[in-house]
Amino acid sequence: MSIARISATRRLGGSCLFINSVHDSILIDSPNDSVYHVCVTLEDVFRDVAKNFTKVFNLPFDLPTSGEIKYGHNWKQMEVFERDG
């Protein structure tokens, strides 16, 4: 999770605010017009975790990973993100 959080921070820069990360979740606040970009970037970040783990620790990361990205104005209104195209 730390590798994903650091990678996301570097890729997203100041376009959003990282609120919290706990266990397997990262909570981000972003402007409405940036939500799609943030979600796509997070998909890329999580896809690259194994590669970045190997780069940082010089060890293979061969465990399967999966996850989902949700967005919404609050916890009750969360929707699963699906990339266009």
N, C-alpha and C positions, 0 to 999 in steps of 0.2 A: 504494500500500500504506500509506503514511503517513496518508493521509486516512482510510482504513478503520480503521487502528489507533487513531487519535485519536477517531474517532466511536464505536468499540466501547468504548473506555475510558470515555468520557463516558456512554454509555448503560448500561453494566454496572456502573459505579461500583465499589464494593468487594465485589461478590458473587462475584468470581473473581480469580485471579492471572494476570497476563500474564507468561508465562515467556520468550518469545522471538518475534521476527518476522524472517524471512529471506526475501529475494526475494519469493516469492508465498505465503508461509505465515505464519500467526499461531498460536502454540501457547499454549493457555490451560489452566490447572488450575482446576477448580471442584468443589464438593461434588456428590456423585451426584444429590441432589435438585434441583440447579440446571441440570443438563446440557440438558434440553429448552429451558428459558428462554434459556440462553446460545446454543444453536444457532439458535433462532428469531431472536434479536436479531442474531446475525451474518449471517443471511440478509438481514435488513432493512438492516443496515449496508452490505453489498455491493451490494444493490439501489440504495441511495442514493448510491453513490460518484460517479456522473456529476453528480447534482444538487449534491452538496457540493463537487466540483471547480469547477463553475461559480460557486458561491457564493464560494469562497475566491479563485479566480484571475480571475473575471469573463471567462472564456473558455469556449466550448462544449466539451464532452467527448462526441465522437460516435463513439467506438470501441466495438465490441462487447466485452462482458465476460461471462465465465462462470466458474463455479467449483463446488466441492463442499465440503461441511462433513462432517468425519469426527469421531467420538468413540470413546473407548475407554480402558481402564485403562493400556494401553501401545501402542507402535507395532504390535506383532504382532496385537493384538485390535481394531484400528480398524474401525469400521463406518461406512458412508455414512449421513448423517442424512437422514431423510425426514419432512417436517412432517405431522402428523396433519391429516386433513380435507382 
